[in-house]
Amino acid sequence: MTLPELTREELTRYGRHLVLPDVGVDGQRRLKAARVLCVGAGGLGSPVTMYLAAAGVGTLGLVDFDTVDSSNLQRQILHATADVGRPKVESARDRLTALNPNVVIELHHTTLTSANALDLVARYDVVVDGADNFPTRYLVNDACVLTGRPNAYGAIFRFEGQASVFATKDGPCYRCLFPDPPPPGLVPSCAEAGVFGVLPGLVGTIQATETLKLIMGLGETLAGRLVVYDALRMTFRELKLRKDPECPVCGTHPTVRALIDYDAFCGRTPQAHEPPTVNGDLDFNISVDDLKARMDRGEQPLLLDVREYVEHQIVALPGALLIPMGELAARQQELDPDGEIVVYCHHGIRSANVTAFLRHNGFSHARNLQGGIDRWALRIDPTVARY
C-alpha cells in the first residue's frame, strides 16, 4: 500500500511523534492511511476517538444509535451541555473535527446488528469495542474474527475496568475468555449500577494506545493478556490469556461461520426497557399510566423499590418500601403474599426479574412497573429527578 504524504501543517502538528525513533515520518504516514471503527460514542468512545483523532488517524468511523442525554456528561467528554438531544455521532463529529480537521469522520447513526456488522467492520483496519452490553460485545468479536480485523477491547463497571486486544492472527478472541454470556439480569448496566466518571478515560486511553500500536506495528500489544484496573485501590492486574482450540469462532474447528442472533444468544429481549410478559401472563406488567390512574382513584398497592440504597436516596416514589434486589430472598417475609405489589426499579429490568421471582414464590399479585421510575418521571411527574 502506498502511504500518503504529510502536509507541512501535519509535519508541524505531529512534530512530537515524528521525533520519536519508533514512529517517525513512516509511522505517522501509516496513521494517516489507517481506518479505525469505534463502536460506541459514549464513555469509552470519547477518549478513544479524541486521542486517535489527535494522533492523526486518517479516518474514524463512529457507530452509535443514541442521542446525548444530560446523564452522559459526567463521563462522556465528547459531548457538551449544548449537545443534549443531538445524535451522539453528530456531536462527536463536531468535537473531533474541531480537534483535528485533517481527520475524516464517517458517521453510522445506527445500531450495530448481525445484518450490517460484517460490512461495516470489513471497511476498517482496526475495530475499537466501546460497547456497553454483552450482545454487542459478542457481535463485535465475531465480526472481527470473521473479517480478520483486530479488536481493541475495553469494558467498565462501577470502579473497575478491563482492556485487551482480541481477534489477532494468533491470539485469543473474546469468546476464548468468555465462552458464554452471564445470565440475563445478573450484571446490571451502567445506568443501573453506576460508573466512576473518570474510569472510561483511563480504559479508553489504553484502547487508543493499543490501536495506535496495532496500526504502526509498535511494541507488544495486549493480545493474549487482559489488564484489569481497580480505581479504588489504584492497582493493575494482568491475566494471561490463551487461544482456546475449542472456541466456536476462532478455534481449530469453528462452528460459528456467520453472525447469529446475539440478543437471543445472551438471553436478552430486543427492547431492553420493555420486559416481556412471563408465561403468557398479560397481567405481569403494569404501565405508569395505569398505576397513576389507580392511585388517583384512591387505590394504593404496595410499591416495592428494588434498587440500591443510594438510588433510593436520589429519588423514590412516595410511600415505597425499599428492599434491594440482592436482599429480597432473605426479606420476602416482610411482604404480604396475598397483597398487590407493584415492583419498580430504574428502568424496569431488575423489577421484572424480581416480579418473576416473587410470583414463583407464591406472590401471585406482584406486578412489574414497565419503564421503572425513569418512565414515571418522563410520563407522569416531571418534578421527579432523573439520573
C-alpha positions as CSV (number, residue, x, y, z in Angstrom):
1,M,0.0,0.0,0.0
2,T,1.3,3.5,-0.9
3,L,1.3,5.7,2.2
4,P,0.0,9.2,1.9
5,E,2.5,12.1,2.2
6,L,2.3,14.5,5.2
7,T,1.5,18.2,4.5
8,R,3.5,21.0,6.0
9,E,0.8,21.6,8.5
10,E,0.8,17.9,9.5
11,L,4.6,17.9,9.9
12,T,4.2,20.7,12.4
13,R,1.1,19.2,14.1
14,Y,2.6,15.8,14.6
15,G,6.1,17.0,15.3
16,R,6.4,15.3,18.7
17,H,5.5,12.0,17.1
18,L,7.9,12.5,14.2
19,V,10.9,12.8,16.5
20,L,10.2,9.5,18.2
21,P,12.5,6.9,16.7
22,D,9.9,4.2,16.7
23,V,7.3,6.4,15.0
24,G,9.0,8.9,12.7
25,V,7.6,10.0,9.3
26,D,6.7,6.5,8.2
27,G,4.8,5.7,11.3
28,Q,2.8,8.9,11.0
29,R,2.0,8.2,7.4
30,R,0.7,4.8,8.5
31,L,-1.6,6.6,10.9
32,K,-2.8,8.9,8.2
33,A,-3.6,5.9,6.0
34,A,-5.4,4.0,8.7
35,R,-9.1,3.5,9.1
36,V,-10.5,2.8,12.6
37,L,-14.1,1.9,13.5
38,C,-15.2,2.8,17.0
39,V,-18.3,1.0,18.2
40,G,-20.0,3.5,20.6
41,A,-19.5,7.2,21.0
42,G,-20.1,7.2,24.8
43,G,-17.8,6.7,27.8
44,L,-15.1,4.6,26.2
45,G,-15.6,6.1,22.7
46,S,-14.9,9.6,24.0
47,P,-11.3,9.3,25.0
48,V,-10.6,6.7,22.3
49,T,-11.7,8.9,19.4
50,M,-10.3,12.1,20.8
51,Y,-6.8,10.6,21.2
52,L,-7.0,8.8,17.8
53,A,-8.0,12.0,16.1
54,A,-5.3,14.0,17.9
55,A,-2.7,11.4,16.9
56,G,-3.6,11.7,13.2
57,V,-5.5,8.5,12.4
58,G,-6.8,9.4,8.9
59,T,-10.3,8.0,9.0
60,L,-12.5,7.4,12.1
61,G,-15.8,5.6,11.7
62,L,-18.4,6.1,14.5
63,V,-21.2,3.7,15.2
64,D,-23.9,4.8,17.7
65,F,-27.7,5.0,17.5
66,D,-28.2,7.0,20.7
67,T,-28.7,10.7,21.5
68,V,-26.9,12.8,24.1
69,D,-28.5,12.8,27.5
70,S,-27.6,15.0,30.4
71,S,-26.7,11.9,32.4
72,N,-23.9,11.2,29.9
73,L,-22.0,14.3,30.6
74,Q,-20.4,13.0,33.8
75,R,-18.1,10.9,31.8
76,Q,-18.7,11.2,28.0
77,I,-16.3,14.1,27.3
78,L,-17.0,14.1,23.6
79,H,-20.3,15.9,24.3
80,A,-21.3,19.2,26.0
81,T,-24.4,20.5,27.6
82,A,-25.5,22.2,24.4
83,D,-25.4,18.8,22.7
84,V,-28.2,17.3,24.8
85,G,-30.8,15.8,22.4
86,R,-28.4,15.6,19.5
87,P,-27.3,12.3,17.9
88,K,-24.1,11.3,19.6
89,V,-22.3,10.7,16.3
90,E,-23.0,14.2,15.2
91,S,-21.9,15.7,18.4
92,A,-18.8,13.6,18.3
93,R,-18.0,14.6,14.7
94,D,-18.1,18.3,15.6
95,R,-15.8,17.8,18.6
96,L,-13.3,15.7,16.7
97,T,-13.3,18.0,13.7
98,A,-12.6,20.9,15.9
99,L,-9.7,19.0,17.4
100,N,-8.2,17.9,14.1
101,P,-9.8,18.9,10.8
102,N,-7.4,16.6,8.9
103,V,-9.3,13.5,10.1
104,V,-12.2,12.2,8.0
105,I,-15.1,11.3,10.3
106,E,-17.6,8.7,8.9
107,L,-20.9,8.5,10.7
108,H,-23.0,5.4,11.1
109,H,-26.0,6.6,13.1
110,T,-27.4,3.1,13.5
111,T,-27.4,0.1,15.8
112,L,-24.7,-2.4,15.0
113,T,-26.5,-5.6,14.1
114,S,-25.9,-9.0,12.5
115,A,-27.2,-7.6,9.3
116,N,-24.7,-4.7,9.0
117,A,-21.7,-5.6,11.2
118,L,-19.7,-7.6,8.6
119,D,-20.0,-4.9,6.0
120,L,-19.1,-2.1,8.4
121,V,-16.2,-3.9,10.1
122,A,-14.7,-5.0,6.8
123,R,-14.3,-1.4,5.7
124,Y,-11.8,-0.6,8.5
125,D,-8.4,-1.8,9.7
126,V,-8.9,-1.9,13.4
127,V,-12.1,-2.0,15.5
128,V,-12.4,-0.5,18.9
129,D,-15.1,-2.1,21.1
130,G,-16.7,0.7,23.2
131,A,-20.0,-1.2,23.7
132,D,-21.8,-1.3,27.0
133,N,-23.8,-4.5,26.6
134,F,-23.0,-8.2,26.1
135,P,-24.8,-8.8,22.8
136,T,-22.8,-6.1,21.1
137,R,-19.5,-7.3,22.5
138,Y,-20.1,-10.8,21.2
139,L,-21.3,-9.4,17.9
140,V,-18.1,-7.2,17.6
141,N,-15.9,-10.1,18.5
142,D,-17.4,-12.5,15.9
143,A,-17.4,-9.9,13.2
144,C,-13.8,-9.1,13.8
145,V,-12.8,-12.8,13.8
146,L,-14.8,-13.5,10.6
147,T,-13.3,-10.4,8.8
148,G,-9.8,-10.7,10.2
149,R,-9.8,-7.4,12.0
150,P,-8.2,-6.8,15.4
151,N,-10.4,-5.8,18.2
152,A,-9.2,-3.3,20.8
153,Y,-11.5,-4.2,23.6
154,G,-12.4,-2.3,26.8
155,A,-15.2,-2.6,29.4
156,I,-16.0,-0.7,32.6
157,F,-18.2,-1.4,35.6
158,R,-18.6,0.9,38.7
159,F,-14.9,1.3,39.8
160,E,-13.3,-1.4,37.7
161,G,-12.2,-1.7,34.1
162,Q,-10.5,-4.1,31.8
163,A,-8.8,-4.0,28.4
164,S,-7.2,-6.4,25.9
165,V,-6.7,-7.0,22.2
166,F,-8.7,-9.8,20.6
167,A,-9.0,-11.4,17.2
168,T,-5.4,-11.0,16.1
169,K,-4.0,-13.7,13.9
170,D,-2.6,-16.0,16.6
171,G,-4.2,-14.5,19.7
172,P,-7.4,-15.4,21.5
173,C,-10.8,-13.8,20.9
174,Y,-13.4,-12.5,23.4
175,R,-15.2,-15.9,23.4
176,C,-11.9,-17.6,24.4
177,L,-12.2,-15.6,27.6
178,F,-15.9,-15.6,28.0
179,P,-17.4,-18.6,26.2
180,D,-20.9,-17.9,27.5
181,P,-22.6,-14.6,28.4
182,P,-23.8,-14.1,32.0
183,P,-27.5,-14.9,32.7
184,P,-29.8,-12.0,31.8
185,G,-30.2,-9.5,34.7
186,L,-27.2,-10.8,36.6
187,V,-24.9,-7.9,35.6
188,P,-26.6,-4.5,35.8
189,S,-26.0,-1.9,33.2
190,C,-24.0,1.3,33.9
191,A,-27.4,3.1,34.2
192,E,-28.4,0.7,37.0
193,A,-25.0,0.1,38.7
194,G,-23.3,3.4,38.1
195,V,-19.8,4.2,36.8
196,F,-17.0,6.3,38.2
197,G,-16.8,9.3,35.9
198,V,-13.0,9.1,35.2
199,L,-12.9,5.4,34.7
200,P,-13.7,5.3,31.0
201,G,-11.0,7.9,30.5
202,L,-8.3,5.6,31.7
203,V,-9.6,2.4,30.0
204,G,-10.4,4.2,26.8
205,T,-6.9,5.6,26.7
206,I,-5.5,2.1,26.9
207,Q,-7.7,1.1,24.0
208,A,-6.4,4.1,22.0
209,T,-2.8,3.2,22.9
210,E,-3.3,-0.4,21.6
211,T,-5.0,0.8,18.5
212,L,-2.0,3.1,17.6
213,K,0.4,0.3,18.3
214,L,-1.6,-2.1,16.1
215,I,-1.5,0.4,13.2
216,M,2.2,1.2,13.4
217,G,3.4,-2.2,14.5
218,L,4.9,-0.9,17.7
219,G,5.8,-2.7,20.9
220,E,3.9,-5.6,22.4
221,T,0.1,-5.4,22.3
222,L,-2.3,-6.8,24.8
223,A,-3.1,-9.7,22.6
224,G,-3.0,-12.7,24.9
225,R,-3.2,-10.5,28.0
226,L,-6.1,-8.9,29.9
227,V,-5.4,-5.8,32.0
228,V,-7.8,-5.4,35.0
229,Y,-7.8,-2.0,36.7
230,D,-9.2,-1.2,40.1
231,A,-9.7,2.6,40.6
232,L,-10.4,2.4,44.3
233,R,-7.1,0.6,45.1
234,M,-5.3,2.1,42.1
235,T,-4.0,-1.3,41.1
236,F,-3.5,-3.1,37.8
237,R,-3.5,-6.8,37.4
238,E,-2.5,-8.7,34.3
239,L,-4.0,-12.1,33.3
240,K,-2.5,-14.3,30.7
241,L,-5.0,-15.5,28.1
242,R,-4.7,-18.5,25.7
243,K,-6.4,-19.1,22.4
244,D,-9.0,-21.8,23.0
245,P,-8.6,-24.5,20.3
246,E,-12.3,-25.4,21.0
247,C,-13.5,-21.9,20.6
248,P,-16.6,-22.0,18.3
249,V,-15.4,-18.8,16.4
250,C,-11.6,-18.8,16.3
251,G,-10.8,-22.4,17.3
252,T,-9.3,-25.2,15.3
253,H,-12.8,-26.3,14.0
254,P,-15.0,-23.3,14.2
255,T,-18.8,-23.8,14.2
256,V,-19.8,-20.2,14.0
257,R,-19.2,-19.2,10.4
258,A,-21.8,-16.4,10.2
259,L,-23.3,-13.9,12.6
260,I,-26.1,-15.0,14.8
261,D,-28.9,-13.5,16.8
262,Y,-26.9,-12.1,19.7
263,D,-29.9,-10.9,21.7
264,A,-31.1,-14.4,21.8
265,F,-27.6,-15.8,22.5
266,C,-27.4,-13.5,25.5
267,G,-31.0,-14.2,26.6
268,R,-31.9,-10.6,26.2
269,T,-35.1,-9.2,24.7
270,P,-34.6,-6.9,21.8
271,Q,-36.2,-4.0,23.7
272,A,-34.3,-4.0,26.9
273,H,-36.6,-1.4,28.6
274,E,-39.7,-3.5,27.8
275,P,-39.6,-6.6,29.9
276,P,-41.8,-9.3,28.4
277,T,-44.7,-10.9,30.0
278,V,-44.0,-14.2,31.8
279,N,-45.6,-17.5,30.7
280,G,-48.1,-15.5,28.6
281,D,-49.4,-13.7,31.6
282,L,-50.8,-10.4,30.3
283,D,-51.2,-9.1,33.9
284,F,-47.4,-9.4,34.6
285,N,-46.7,-5.7,33.8
286,I,-48.4,-2.5,34.7
287,S,-47.8,0.8,32.9
288,V,-47.0,4.0,34.7
289,D,-50.3,5.5,33.2
290,D,-52.4,2.6,34.7
291,L,-50.7,2.9,38.1
292,K,-51.3,6.6,38.2
293,A,-54.9,6.2,37.3
294,R,-55.4,3.6,40.0
295,M,-53.7,5.9,42.6
296,D,-55.9,8.8,41.5
297,R,-58.9,6.5,42.3
298,G,-57.6,6.0,45.8
299,E,-56.2,2.5,45.3
300,Q,-52.8,2.0,46.9
301,P,-50.9,-1.2,46.1
302,L,-47.6,-1.7,47.9
303,L,-44.8,0.0,45.9
304,L,-41.7,-2.2,46.2
305,D,-38.4,-0.4,45.3
306,V,-35.8,-3.0,44.4
307,R,-33.0,-0.5,43.6
308,E,-29.9,0.1,45.7
309,Y,-30.0,2.4,48.8
310,V,-28.0,5.1,47.0
311,E,-30.6,5.1,44.2
312,H,-33.5,5.4,46.7
313,Q,-31.8,8.4,48.3
314,I,-31.7,10.1,44.9
315,V,-35.4,9.7,44.2
316,A,-38.3,7.4,45.1
317,L,-42.0,7.0,44.7
318,P,-43.9,8.2,47.8
319,G,-44.5,5.5,50.3
320,A,-42.4,2.9,48.6
321,L,-40.8,0.1,50.6
322,L,-37.1,-0.3,49.8
323,I,-35.8,-3.9,49.5
324,P,-32.8,-4.0,47.2
325,M,-32.9,-6.9,44.7
326,G,-29.9,-8.6,46.3
327,E,-31.7,-8.7,49.7
328,L,-35.1,-9.8,48.6
329,A,-34.7,-13.6,49.0
330,A,-33.8,-13.0,52.7
331,R,-36.5,-10.4,53.3
332,Q,-39.5,-11.7,51.4
333,Q,-41.3,-12.5,54.6
334,E,-41.8,-8.7,55.0
335,L,-44.3,-8.8,52.1
336,D,-47.9,-10.0,52.1
337,P,-48.3,-12.9,49.7
338,D,-52.0,-12.1,49.3
339,G,-51.5,-8.3,48.7
340,E,-51.0,-6.5,45.5
341,I,-47.4,-5.4,44.9
342,V,-46.0,-3.2,42.2
343,V,-42.3,-3.7,41.8
344,Y,-40.2,-0.9,40.4
345,C,-36.5,-0.1,39.7
346,H,-34.8,2.4,37.5
347,H,-35.8,1.2,34.0
348,G,-37.9,-1.9,34.7
349,I,-35.2,-4.6,34.2
350,R,-34.4,-5.6,37.7
351,S,-38.0,-5.3,38.7
352,A,-39.1,-7.7,36.0
353,N,-36.7,-10.3,37.4
354,V,-37.9,-9.7,41.0
355,T,-41.5,-9.9,39.9
356,A,-40.9,-13.3,38.3
357,F,-39.1,-14.4,41.5
358,L,-42.0,-13.3,43.7
359,R,-44.6,-15.0,41.5
360,H,-42.6,-18.2,41.6
361,N,-42.7,-18.0,45.4
362,G,-46.4,-17.5,45.8
363,F,-46.8,-13.7,45.5
364,S,-49.4,-14.1,42.7
365,H,-50.4,-10.4,42.7
366,A,-46.9,-9.0,42.1
367,R,-46.7,-6.8,39.0
368,N,-43.8,-5.1,37.3
369,L,-43.8,-1.4,36.6
370,Q,-42.8,-1.0,33.0
371,G,-40.1,1.5,32.4
372,G,-39.5,2.0,36.1
373,I,-39.2,5.3,37.9
374,D,-37.5,6.8,34.9
375,R,-40.6,6.4,32.8
376,W,-42.7,7.7,35.7
377,A,-40.6,10.9,35.6
378,L,-41.0,11.2,31.8
379,R,-44.7,10.5,31.5
380,I,-46.3,11.2,34.9
381,D,-44.4,13.6,37.1
382,P,-41.6,15.8,35.5
383,T,-40.7,17.0,39.0
384,V,-39.2,13.6,39.8
385,A,-35.5,13.7,39.4
386,R,-33.9,11.5,36.6
387,Y,-30.4,10.0,36.9
